[in-house]
Amino acid sequence: PWNQGHYRLSAGPDGSGHVERVRGGSDLTLPPRSLASLLSGHASASELYRAGLLDAKDPLTLQTADRLFATRHRPHCSDSF
């Protein structure tokens, strides 16, 4: 229950960011396991949406999340560990 709720992520063009807990609805709704995949770069918001692991308010929200959480390299373990 401590991690359930609504959070606002604010991000600036300089790479700065801030997260705060808020009341009300959300543009993205996802469980912690989907958030972990999104934050690590393992999956994009659009991929999670297509897999049914994330719900988005509209297509623009997905595009914004894809850009916001983009990573240069996806996680990879070459020895199958």
N, CA, C and O atoms as a Tinker XYZ file with bonds, in Angstrom:
   324  protein
     1  N      0.800000   -1.222000    0.000000    73     2
     2  CA     0.000000    0.000000    0.000000    64     1     3
     3  C      0.839000    1.281000    0.000000    63     2     4     5
     4  O      0.383000    2.315000   -0.489000    81     3
     5  N      2.058000    1.224000    0.542000    73     3     6
     6  CA     2.873000    2.436000    0.620000    64     5     7
     7  C      3.269000    2.968000   -0.754000    63     6     8     9
     8  O      3.544000    4.159000   -0.897000    81     7
     9  N      3.302000    2.095000   -1.777000    73     7    10
    10  CA     3.705000    2.582000   -3.096000    64     9    11
    11  C      2.523000    2.767000   -4.051000    63    10    12    13
    12  O      2.724000    3.046000   -5.233000    81    11
    13  N      1.298000    2.616000   -3.553000    73    11    14
    14  CA     0.129000    2.893000   -4.372000    64    13    15
    15  C     -0.176000    4.380000   -4.295000    63    14    16    17
    16  O     -0.029000    5.005000   -3.245000    81    15
    17  N     -0.592000    4.922000   -5.394000    73    15    18
    18  CA    -0.930000    6.340000   -5.399000    64    17    19
    19  C     -0.656000    6.953000   -6.744000    63    18    20    21
    20  O     -0.385000    6.262000   -7.726000    81    19
    21  N     -0.730000    8.256000   -6.770000    73    19    22
    22  CA    -0.500000    9.018000   -7.988000    64    21    23
    23  C      0.715000    9.903000   -7.764000    63    22    24    25
    24  O      0.866000   10.534000   -6.718000    81    23
    25  N      1.573000    9.933000   -8.766000    73    23    26
    26  CA     2.801000   10.714000   -8.673000    64    25    27
    27  C      2.948000   11.594000   -9.906000    63    26    28    29
    28  O      2.579000   11.194000  -11.010000    81    27
    29  N      3.480000   12.777000   -9.717000    73    27    30
    30  CA     3.750000   13.682000  -10.828000    64    29    31
    31  C      5.251000   13.739000  -11.035000    63    30    32    33
    32  O      6.018000   14.008000  -10.110000    81    31
    33  N      5.647000   13.483000  -12.261000    73    31    34
    34  CA     7.049000   13.582000  -12.652000    64    33    35
    35  C      7.211000   14.844000  -13.482000    63    34    36    37
    36  O      6.575000   14.995000  -14.525000    81    35
    37  N      8.052000   15.738000  -13.025000    73    35    38
    38  CA     8.360000   16.963000  -13.769000    64    37    39
    39  C      9.791000   16.834000  -14.269000    63    38    40    41
    40  O     10.693000   16.473000  -13.513000    81    39
    41  N      9.990000   17.132000  -15.546000    73    39    42
    42  CA    11.327000   17.013000  -16.130000    64    41    43
    43  C     11.640000   18.255000  -16.940000    63    42    44    45
    44  O     10.775000   18.818000  -17.611000    81    43
    45  N     12.892000   18.670000  -16.865000    73    43    46
    46  CA    13.324000   19.854000  -17.601000    64    45    47
    47  C     14.235000   19.494000  -18.756000    63    46    48    49
    48  O     14.772000   18.387000  -18.795000    81    47
    49  N     14.420000   20.402000  -19.695000    73    47    50
    50  CA    15.268000   20.146000  -20.857000    64    49    51
    51  C     16.745000   19.953000  -20.495000    63    50    52    53
    52  O     17.521000   19.423000  -21.290000    81    51
    53  N     17.121000   20.383000  -19.299000    73    51    54
    54  CA    18.512000   20.229000  -18.856000    64    53    55
    55  C     18.769000   18.883000  -18.179000    63    54    56    57
    56  O     19.871000   18.633000  -17.691000    81    55
    57  N     17.746000   18.011000  -18.148000    73    55    58
    58  CA    17.891000   16.705000  -17.525000    64    57    59
    59  C     17.459000   16.672000  -16.076000    63    58    60    61
    60  O     17.501000   15.617000  -15.443000    81    59
    61  N     17.045000   17.805000  -15.540000    73    59    62
    62  CA    16.590000   17.842000  -14.154000    64    61    63
    63  C     15.212000   17.189000  -14.041000    63    62    64    65
    64  O     14.460000   17.130000  -15.014000    81    63
    65  N     14.899000   16.710000  -12.864000    73    63    66
    66  CA    13.599000   16.096000  -12.659000    64    65    67
    67  C     13.183000   16.124000  -11.203000    63    66    68    69
    68  O     14.006000   16.297000  -10.304000    81    67
    69  N     11.898000   15.949000  -10.991000    73    67    70
    70  CA    11.337000   15.971000   -9.638000    64    69    71
    71  C     10.084000   15.090000   -9.628000    63    70    72    73
    72  O      9.281000   15.135000  -10.560000    81    71
    73  N      9.924000   14.301000   -8.586000    73    71    74
    74  CA     8.747000   13.448000   -8.427000    64    73    75
    75  C      8.065000   13.817000   -7.122000    63    74    76    77
    76  O      8.717000   13.967000   -6.089000    81    75
    77  N      6.746000   13.960000   -7.179000    73    75    78
    78  CA     5.987000   14.248000   -5.963000    64    77    79
    79  C      4.678000   13.474000   -5.985000    63    78    80    81
    80  O      4.096000   13.237000   -7.043000    81    79
    81  N      4.232000   13.089000   -4.811000    73    79    82
    82  CA     2.948000   12.401000   -4.674000    64    81    83
    83  C      1.833000   13.435000   -4.780000    63    82    84    85
    84  O      1.910000   14.501000   -4.171000    81    83
    85  N      0.790000   13.118000   -5.558000    73    83    86
    86  CA    -0.323000   14.039000   -5.772000    64    85    87
    87  C     -1.647000   13.292000   -5.629000    63    86    88    89
    88  O     -1.682000   12.062000   -5.634000    81    87
    89  N     -2.714000   14.039000   -5.503000    73    87    90
    90  CA    -4.058000   13.468000   -5.492000    64    89    91
    91  C     -4.640000   13.611000   -6.887000    63    90    92    93
    92  O     -4.292000   14.534000   -7.624000    81    91
    93  N     -5.521000   12.702000   -7.242000    73    91    94
    94  CA    -6.174000   12.817000   -8.545000    64    93    95
    95  C     -5.726000   11.747000   -9.507000    63    94    96    97
    96  O     -5.034000   10.798000   -9.137000    81    95
    97  N     -6.130000   11.916000  -10.742000    73    95    98
    98  CA    -5.858000   10.931000  -11.786000    64    97    99
    99  C     -4.441000   11.004000  -12.320000    63    98   100   101
   100  O     -3.661000   11.894000  -11.977000    81    99
   101  N     -4.136000   10.037000  -13.172000    73    99   102
   102  CA    -2.806000    9.944000  -13.759000    64   101   103
   103  C     -2.899000    9.799000  -15.268000    63   102   104   105
   104  O     -3.873000    9.257000  -15.790000    81   103
   105  N     -1.882000   10.285000  -15.964000    73   103   106
   106  CA    -1.801000   10.092000  -17.410000    64   105   107
   107  C     -1.328000    8.691000  -17.744000    63   106   108   109
   108  O     -1.716000    8.127000  -18.767000    81   107
   109  N     -0.484000    8.125000  -16.879000    73   107   110
   110  CA    -0.005000    6.744000  -17.021000    64   109   111
   111  C     -0.374000    5.973000  -15.767000    63   110   112   113
   112  O     -0.266000    6.491000  -14.655000    81   111
   113  N     -0.806000    4.742000  -15.948000    73   111   114
   114  CA    -1.099000    3.866000  -14.815000    64   113   115
   115  C     -0.348000    2.557000  -15.048000    63   114   116   117
   116  O     -0.504000    1.917000  -16.088000    81   115
   117  N      0.474000    2.164000  -14.059000    73   115   118
   118  CA     1.263000    0.955000  -14.226000    64   117   119
   119  C      1.654000    0.385000  -12.875000    63   118   120   121
   120  O      1.794000    1.123000  -11.901000    81   119
   121  N      1.832000   -0.941000  -12.815000    73   119   122
   122  CA     2.273000   -1.574000  -11.570000    64   121   123
   123  C      3.787000   -1.419000  -11.401000    63   122   124   125
   124  O      4.482000   -1.068000  -12.355000    81   123
   125  N      4.299000   -1.677000  -10.200000    73   123   126
   126  CA     5.737000   -1.526000   -9.950000    64   125   127
   127  C      6.623000   -2.317000  -10.905000    63   126   128   129
   128  O      7.686000   -1.832000  -11.294000    81   127
   129  N      6.213000   -3.525000  -11.291000    73   127   130
   130  CA     7.077000   -4.323000  -12.187000    64   129   131
   131  C      7.212000   -3.654000  -13.556000    63   130   132   133
   132  O      8.271000   -3.732000  -14.179000    81   131
   133  N      6.153000   -3.002000  -14.025000    73   131   134
   134  CA     6.238000   -2.279000  -15.296000    64   133   135
   135  C      7.096000   -1.030000  -15.142000    63   134   136   137
   136  O      7.837000   -0.668000  -16.055000    81   135
   137  N      6.998000   -0.372000  -13.993000    73   135   138
   138  CA     7.832000    0.799000  -13.740000    64   137   139
   139  C      9.305000    0.419000  -13.752000    63   138   140   141
   140  O     10.130000    1.169000  -14.273000    81   139
   141  N      9.646000   -0.730000  -13.189000    73   139   142
   142  CA    11.034000   -1.187000  -13.183000    64   141   143
   143  C     11.538000   -1.403000  -14.606000    63   142   144   145
   144  O     12.665000   -1.027000  -14.926000    81   143
   145  N     10.721000   -2.000000  -15.455000    73   143   146
   146  CA    11.114000   -2.211000  -16.857000    64   145   147
   147  C     11.273000   -0.888000  -17.581000    63   146   148   149
   148  O     12.179000   -0.732000  -18.400000    81   147
   149  N     10.411000    0.055000  -17.292000    73   147   150
   150  CA    10.459000    1.369000  -17.925000    64   149   151
   151  C     11.697000    2.140000  -17.477000    63   150   152   153
   152  O     12.403000    2.710000  -18.307000    81   151
   153  N     11.964000    2.161000  -16.177000    73   151   154
   154  CA    13.105000    2.912000  -15.642000    64   153   155
   155  C     14.449000    2.335000  -16.072000    63   154   156   157
   156  O     15.403000    3.080000  -16.297000    81   155
   157  N     14.528000    1.012000  -16.187000    73   155   158
   158  CA    15.798000    0.384000  -16.552000    64   157   159
   159  C     16.078000    0.477000  -18.044000    63   158   160   161
   160  O     17.209000    0.252000  -18.476000    81   159
   161  N     15.062000    0.806000  -18.838000    73   159   162
   162  CA    15.242000    0.841000  -20.281000    64   161   163
   163  C     14.992000   -0.502000  -20.931000    63   162   164   165
   164  O     15.201000   -0.661000  -22.134000    81   163
   165  N     14.544000   -1.471000  -20.146000    73   163   166
   166  CA    14.274000   -2.803000  -20.697000    64   165   167
   167  C     13.106000   -2.775000  -21.673000    63   166   168   169
   168  O     13.089000   -3.537000  -22.640000    81   167
   169  N     12.129000   -1.904000  -21.429000    73   167   170
   170  CA    10.968000   -1.781000  -22.310000    64   169   171
   171  C     10.519000   -0.325000  -22.349000    63   170   172   173
   172  O     10.657000    0.408000  -21.370000    81   171
   173  N      9.982000    0.078000  -23.490000    73   171   174
   174  CA     9.452000    1.442000  -23.610000    64   173   175
   175  C      8.008000    1.468000  -23.120000    63   174   176   177
   176  O      7.381000    0.423000  -22.947000    81   175
   177  N      7.494000    2.664000  -22.901000    73   175   178
   178  CA     6.095000    2.801000  -22.493000    64   177   179
   179  C      5.170000    2.220000  -23.563000    63   178   180   181
   180  O      4.176000    1.571000  -23.237000    81   179
   181  N      5.487000    2.444000  -24.821000    73   179   182
   182  CA     4.658000    1.908000  -25.904000    64   181   183
   183  C      4.664000    0.382000  -25.915000    63   182   184   185
   184  O      3.628000   -0.241000  -26.146000    81   183
   185  N      5.821000   -0.219000  -25.668000    73   183   186
   186  CA     5.899000   -1.687000  -25.613000    64   185   187
   187  C      5.094000   -2.227000  -24.437000    63   186   188   189
   188  O      4.383000   -3.223000  -24.571000    81   187
   189  N      5.204000   -1.574000  -23.292000    73   187   190
   190  CA     4.436000   -2.005000  -22.124000    64   189   191
   191  C      2.941000   -1.838000  -22.358000    63   190   192   193
   192  O      2.147000   -2.668000  -21.914000    81   191
   193  N      2.553000   -0.779000  -23.046000    73   191   194
   194  CA     1.144000   -0.553000  -23.366000    64   193   195
   195  C      0.619000   -1.669000  -24.271000    63   194   196   197
   196  O     -0.452000   -2.225000  -24.024000    81   195
   197  N      1.374000   -1.988000  -25.311000    73   195   198
   198  CA     0.947000   -3.049000  -26.238000    64   197   199
   199  C      0.866000   -4.411000  -25.548000    63   198   200   201
   200  O      0.079000   -5.268000  -25.951000    81   199
   201  N      1.678000   -4.609000  -24.511000    73   199   202
   202  CA     1.657000   -5.880000  -23.768000    64   201   203
   203  C      0.587000   -5.894000  -22.681000    63   202   204   205
   204  O      0.421000   -6.900000  -21.991000    81   203
   205  N     -0.141000   -4.790000  -22.519000    73   203   206
   206  CA    -1.180000   -4.720000  -21.500000    64   205   207
   207  C     -0.643000   -4.490000  -20.099000    63   206   208   209
   208  O     -1.335000   -4.758000  -19.117000    81   207
   209  N      0.593000   -3.991000  -19.996000    73   207   210
   210  CA     1.239000   -3.785000  -18.696000    64   209   211
   211  C      1.281000   -2.329000  -18.268000    63   210   212   213
   212  O      1.893000   -1.994000  -17.254000    81   211
   213  N      0.631000   -1.459000  -19.037000    73   211   214
   214  CA     0.613000   -0.036000  -18.755000    64   213   215
   215  C     -0.626000    0.535000  -19.441000    63   214   216   217
   216  O     -0.986000    0.102000  -20.536000    81   215
   217  N     -1.269000    1.492000  -18.807000    73   215   218
   218  CA    -2.417000    2.158000  -19.409000    64   217   219
   219  C     -2.063000    3.637000  -19.560000    63   218   220   221
   220  O     -1.503000    4.249000  -18.651000    81   219
   221  N     -2.396000    4.197000  -20.716000    73   219   222
   222  CA    -2.068000    5.596000  -20.994000    64   221   223
   223  C     -3.321000    6.378000  -21.345000    63   222   224   225
   224  O     -4.257000    5.850000  -21.945000    81   223
   225  N     -3.318000    7.641000  -20.960000    73   223   226
   226  CA    -4.444000    8.541000  -21.208000    64   225   227
   227  C     -4.684000    8.722000  -22.708000    63   226   228   229
   228  O     -5.826000    8.730000  -23.166000    81   227
   229  N     -3.586000    8.869000  -23.473000    73   227   230
   230  CA    -3.704000    9.075000  -24.921000    64   229   231
   231  C     -2.360000    8.777000  -25.586000    63   230   232   233
   232  O     -1.357000    8.600000  -24.896000    81   231
   233  N     -2.330000    8.720000  -26.932000    73   231   234
   234  CA    -1.080000    8.413000  -27.642000    64   233   235
   235  C      0.045000    9.415000  -27.376000    63   234   236   237
   236  O      1.215000    9.031000  -27.354000    81   235
   237  N     -0.288000   10.686000  -27.174000    73   235   238
   238  CA     0.735000   11.684000  -26.892000    64   237   239
   239  C      1.441000   11.388000  -25.566000    63   238   240   241
   240  O      2.646000   11.603000  -25.433000    81   239
   241  N      0.688000   10.901000  -24.603000    73   239   242
   242  CA     1.280000   10.516000  -23.315000    64   241   243
   243  C      2.303000    9.405000  -23.519000    63   242   244   245
   244  O      3.379000    9.441000  -22.922000    81   243
   245  N      1.982000    8.420000  -24.354000    73   243   246
   246  CA     2.926000    7.328000  -24.637000    64   245   247
   247  C      4.184000    7.859000  -25.316000    63   246   248   249
   248  O      5.294000    7.468000  -24.954000    81   247
   249  N      4.025000    8.733000  -26.283000    73   247   250
   250  CA     5.179000    9.301000  -26.983000    64   249   251
   251  C      6.070000   10.077000  -26.016000    63   250   252   253
   252  O      7.296000    9.975000  -26.077000    81   251
   253  N      5.455000   10.844000  -25.132000    73   251   254
   254  CA     6.221000   11.615000  -24.152000    64   253   255
   255  C      6.970000   10.685000  -23.209000    63   254   256   257
   256  O      8.147000   10.905000  -22.924000    81   255
   257  N      6.296000    9.648000  -22.724000    73   255   258
   258  CA     6.944000    8.687000  -21.820000    64   257   259
   259  C      8.075000    7.948000  -22.532000    63   258   260   261
   260  O      9.121000    7.696000  -21.933000    81   259
   261  N      7.879000    7.601000  -23.799000    73   259   262
   262  CA     8.950000    6.941000  -24.555000    64   261   263
   263  C     10.194000    7.815000  -24.617000    63   262   264   265
   264  O     11.307000    7.318000  -24.443000    81   263
   265  N     10.023000    9.099000  -24.861000    73   263   266
   266  CA    11.167000   10.014000  -24.931000    64   265   267
   267  C     11.774000   10.260000  -23.545000    63   266   268   269
   268  O     12.994000   10.310000  -23.392000    81   267
   269  N     10.916000   10.409000  -22.552000    73   267   270
   270  CA    11.375000   10.729000  -21.205000    64   269   271
   271  C     12.205000    9.602000  -20.592000    63   270   272   273
   272  O     13.195000    9.858000  -19.906000    81   271
   273  N     11.802000    8.360000  -20.840000    73   271   274
   274  CA    12.479000    7.217000  -20.229000    64   273   275
   275  C     13.434000    6.504000  -21.183000    63   274   276   277
   276  O     13.892000    5.402000  -20.881000    81   275
   277  N     13.739000    7.107000  -22.320000    73   275   278
   278  CA    14.632000    6.473000  -23.288000    64   277   279
   279  C     16.038000    6.323000  -22.701000    63   278   280   281
   280  O     16.518000    7.191000  -21.972000    81   279
   281  N     16.675000    5.218000  -23.030000    73   279   282
   282  CA    18.060000    4.981000  -22.616000    64   281   283
   283  C     18.898000    4.739000  -23.871000    63   282   284   285
   284  O     18.382000    4.303000  -24.900000    81   283
   285  N     20.164000    5.019000  -23.772000    73   283   286
   286  CA    21.048000    4.812000  -24.921000    64   285   287
   287  C     21.200000    3.327000  -25.225000    63   286   288   289
   288  O     21.215000    2.923000  -26.388000    81   287
   289  N     21.312000    2.514000  -24.171000    73   287   290
   290  CA    21.490000    1.070000  -24.348000    64   289   291
   291  C     20.516000    0.330000  -23.442000    63   290   292   293
   292  O     20.369000    0.664000  -22.267000    81   291
   293  N     19.858000   -0.668000  -23.994000    73   291   294
   294  CA    18.971000   -1.505000  -23.182000    64   293   295
   295  C     19.823000   -2.473000  -22.362000    63   294   296   297
   296  O     20.933000   -2.821000  -22.765000    81   295
   297  N     19.301000   -2.911000  -21.206000    73   295   298
   298  CA    20.049000   -3.881000  -20.403000    64   297   299
   299  C     20.313000   -5.156000  -21.198000    63   298   300   301
   300  O     19.463000   -5.616000  -21.961000    81   299
   301  N     21.492000   -5.713000  -21.009000    73   299   302
   302  CA    21.849000   -6.949000  -21.716000    64   301   303
   303  C     22.872000   -7.711000  -20.886000    63   302   304   305
   304  O     23.818000   -7.129000  -20.355000    81   303
   305  N     22.672000   -8.996000  -20.783000    73   303   306
   306  CA    23.631000   -9.853000  -20.080000    64   305   307
   307  C     24.089000  -10.910000  -21.076000    63   306   308   309
   308  O     23.337000  -11.827000  -21.405000    81   307
   309  N     25.292000  -10.785000  -21.544000    73   307   310
   310  CA    25.775000  -11.654000  -22.617000    64   309   311
   311  C     26.059000  -13.081000  -22.186000    63   310   312   313
   312  O     26.221000  -13.948000  -23.044000    81   311
   313  N     26.126000  -13.358000  -20.890000    73   311   314
   314  CA    26.408000  -14.728000  -20.464000    64   313   315
   315  C     25.171000  -15.448000  -19.943000    63   314   316   317
   316  O     25.295000  -16.490000  -19.299000    81   315
   317  N     23.979000  -14.914000  -20.209000    73   315   318
   318  CA    22.706000  -15.541000  -19.830000    64   317   319
   319  C     22.584000  -15.782000  -18.341000    63   318   320   321
   320  O     21.882000  -16.703000  -17.925000    81   319
   321  N     23.242000  -14.986000  -17.535000    73   319   322
   322  CA    23.192000  -15.139000  -16.091000    64   321   323
   323  C     21.889000  -14.628000  -15.560000    63   322   324
   324  O     21.656000  -14.671000  -14.352000    81   323
